[in-house]
């Protein structure tokens, strides 16, 4: 049974009093628009001098051919003379189309393989004031998206794995569209690839699709403590697997798939009372319950299984007297 974890911060009422996270009440988790990830480097492709120069040359050639404008990007000289690192925002501007395409098409549910990470408890549960939940992602009702087992995130010291095919930067666009917005290029139409080579249009599109999934499953090495697994939903295909509300998409979690609820040691007792109440009412299935402590000799959050009664006693009687 492939159990994965989701860390939840404490909920808050309008008066800012801690409440149970809303995920327990809705039994659903946010499937995020990839443009909203908290890491600013997420889904930002690798952009180097080759990509920079190719766009600049094709763009300038097009404007000179159509309008007689020799330097269409910067007055007086060509953009190809400028090092990519000095052309502030140039790559960002060109890659916005790619990022927007990802955001319009995909949603991502982010889970973790670990329940003990100090950084995860610190960052995502507001210093152990929240919870971690364990989900059986193999359960028949769990929304699996593109890949049943999800995608392990690859952590890398650089962004070279997310380089887009060179033809993406052609100006005007290599894609031709009809009035309905559908691509009408011949599959065998030659388009330029790296190193001056040419590839069929269908291979270019395959590479672009591959780059999309790579971008959605790649992060900086700094994040490797998350041990992240991502379930990716292609909205045109997997819309029925998600629930749409307020312009956002959510993955429903069957109570039968909820296997553990782990309470952070700084959780407010009022949240624990709410948790036990819905647990006893059968609203979240029958998960195992845990409270947590700091491990006595490792940098690790330690979970201890408990009954619902002991969980209440621990937060209302034992902890206050320590």
DAZIGI-V86426 format. One record per backbone hydrogen bond with DSSP energy under -1.0 kcal/mol. NH is the residue of the N-H (numbers start at 0). CO is the residue of the C=O. E is the energy in kcal/mol with one decimal. If there is no record, write none. Layout:
nh-><NH	NH>
co-><CO	CO>
e-><E	E>
This chain:
nh-><2	3	4	5	7	10	12	15	18	23	25	26	28	30	31	35	36	41	43	51	52	53	54	55	56	57	58	59	60	61	62	63	64	65	66	68	76	80	81	85	87	89	92	93	94	98	99	100	101	102	103	104	105	106	107	108	110	111	112	120	121	122	123	126	127	128	130	131	132	133	134	135	136	136	138	141	145	149	150	152	153	155	161	162	167	168	169	177	180	183	188	190	192	196	198	200	201	203	204	205	206	207	208	209	210	211	212	213	214	215	218	220	222	223	225	226	228	229	230	232	234	236	237	238	240	241	242	244	247	249	250	252	256	258	259	260	261	262	263	265	266	270	271	272	273	274	275	276	277	278	279	280	281	282	287	289	290	292	294	299	300	301	303	305	310	311	312	313	314	315	316	317	318	321>
co-><0	134	111	132	130	18	16	12	10	20	21	22	250	248	107	32	33	38	40	47	48	49	50	51	52	53	54	55	56	57	58	59	60	61	62	62	73	77	78	82	85	86	88	89	90	94	95	96	97	98	99	100	101	232	31	230	228	4	226	116	117	118	119	121	120	124	7	261	5	259	3	256	1	134	135	138	231	146	229	227	216	218	158	159	164	165	166	181	177	175	185	198	196	193	190	188	186	199	200	201	202	203	204	205	206	207	208	209	210	211	153	155	219	220	222	223	110	150	108	106	104	233	233	234	237	238	249	247	244	242	28	26	253	133	133	287	131	289	129	127	263	267	267	268	269	270	271	272	273	274	275	276	278	277	258	260	303	301	299	297	115	292	290	288	306	307	308	309	310	311	312	312	313	318>
e-><-1.4	-2.3	-3.5	-2.2	-3.4	-2.0	-2.0	-2.6	-2.1	-1.7	-2.4	-1.8	-2.3	-2.8	-2.7	-2.8	-1.0	-1.9	-1.5	-2.5	-3.1	-2.3	-2.2	-2.4	-2.9	-2.3	-2.8	-2.6	-2.3	-2.0	-2.1	-2.2	-2.2	-2.5	-2.6	-1.4	-1.2	-1.3	-1.8	-1.5	-1.7	-2.2	-2.5	-2.0	-2.5	-2.3	-2.8	-1.9	-2.0	-2.3	-2.2	-1.3	-3.1	-1.9	-2.0	-2.7	-2.8	-2.4	-2.0	-2.3	-2.3	-3.3	-2.3	-1.6	-1.7	-1.8	-2.5	-2.2	-2.5	-2.2	-3.2	-2.9	-1.8	-1.2	-1.5	-1.7	-2.9	-1.9	-2.9	-2.4	-3.0	-2.3	-1.9	-1.1	-2.0	-2.1	-1.6	-2.1	-2.0	-2.7	-1.8	-2.9	-3.9	-1.3	-2.9	-1.6	-2.6	-1.9	-2.4	-1.7	-2.5	-2.1	-2.4	-2.4	-2.3	-1.7	-1.7	-2.3	-2.6	-1.9	-2.5	-1.8	-2.1	-2.0	-2.2	-1.2	-2.3	-2.9	-2.4	-3.2	-3.1	-1.8	-3.2	-1.3	-1.6	-1.6	-2.8	-2.8	-1.9	-2.5	-3.3	-3.1	-1.8	-2.5	-1.1	-2.5	-3.3	-2.5	-2.8	-2.4	-1.9	-1.1	-1.4	-2.3	-1.9	-2.6	-2.7	-2.1	-2.3	-2.2	-2.8	-1.4	-1.3	-2.3	-2.8	-2.1	-2.2	-2.1	-2.5	-1.9	-2.4	-2.9	-3.0	-2.6	-2.4	-1.8	-2.6	-3.1	-1.8	-2.1	-2.8	-2.2	-3.3	-1.4>
